[in-house]
Amino acid sequence: TRISIAIDGPASSGKSTVAKIIANELNYIYTDTGAMYRAVTYLAIKHHIAFSDETELVDLINKNPISFEQMADGQHVFVAGQDVTSDIRQPDVTRAVSEVAAHSKVREALVAIQKKIGEDGGVVMDGRDIGTAVLPKAEVKIFLVASVSERAQRRHKENLEKNIPTDLEELTKEIQARDEYDSTRKVSPLKQAEDAIRIDTTGKTIQEVVQAIKEVIQQ
Ligand code: C5P
């Protein structure tokens, strides 16, 4: 049987890296839900919509379908046919995404799409509310955490590899601010599901974390 695997946790805790590996090994669909909130934020910037304007943000979602496509160099994100894979990682999007993601109607619209993707199982989905709201019945729920300094260093390294301007101190502040915003919003705040397995990835290699998750899957 093809199960559902929910991987949640704070910013840069390694969710997408391990989720991709596990999806690949199991031949499951990988869904990066953060990329969807980022895509909406990118659209808001592009169309000069205020991050506080819930109605207009939902309108953007309805008019610009978000899709994922598997390509030679990994998964790409598209909105209304435009490849936004690198645009959605830019600092202006990262700074605003939590405000956009805090609107209940924005979440409703994206969660409906995510539930649909996950309805038949065979999916590894990562985000903040997958185990609590999107796939509450997921057979496997993982909550990944790591120290703030390790997470900032990881993102710093990633940014350098992708040629994105980066500053360690700024990243540390941005990660802390985003975690704070995501954990204190009213709708589906970042929170470990009661039945999730918590894994602290501080000081662990990617392979060690993948191994730990596989052990949970095999139980
Ligand atoms: O995972 P990533 O860091 O790309 O997510 C970007 C932002 O999108 C998060 O900081 C959070 O505000 C929002 N998000 C969310 N729910 C999800 C995934 C992401 O609110 N399931």
Residues whose N, C-alpha, C, O or C-beta is under 5 A from the ligand:
A	BS01	C5P	A11 T33 G34 A35 Y37 V97 S98 A101 D126 G127 R128 D129 R178 D182
